Structure formats: C-alpha cells, structure tokens
Amino acid sequence: MKFKERVLKIVSKIPKGKTMSYAEVAKAAGSPNAYRAVGNIMHNNPDSKRVPCHRVIKSDGTVGGYANGVKKKIALLKKEGVIKPN
C-alpha cells in the first residue's frame, strides 16, 4: 500500500469528535517525518465525506489549513464538539 493510501485509510477511521495531528497521521502511516506530505494529501482529498480531513489538525492544537476554508473547518469541528463554542 502506498503512503497516500495509508494516510487516507488512517484518516477515514478518525471518529467523529476526535482529531489527529498531521504528525500523528504521518507516524501511523509509517513515515513520521512526512507530516507536510500528509497536509498535501489532505488538501487534495478527493472524498471529504469518506475521509474527514477536517479532523486532522496541527500538533500545537490549532486547526491548520483546509481546502474548503479554515472557517468551514472550525465550524465542522465545533459541530462535532471538538471545539467548544465561544
């Protein structure tokens, strides 16, 4: 299985209300230093319904980027209870 396929499989299993960092996904996929590659894969995610890329965040706890816009990512994480409403 290629790195991209492993990443998509791992992210597809992140449950609602939970997150993983880009570095955690990279490590779980067998390439701990490939966190930037994970970000690129998430940015080009072909199926956000099956692969919930909004659940992948930065190691410092901030949300990071999102192909559909950071505001949308924050809204999705709030809806799932990951981020508490103000």
Secondary structure by P-SEA (a helix, b strand, c coil): ccaaaaaaaaaaaccccccccaaaaaaaaccccaaaaaaaaaaacccccccccccccccccccccccccaaaaaaaaaaacccccc
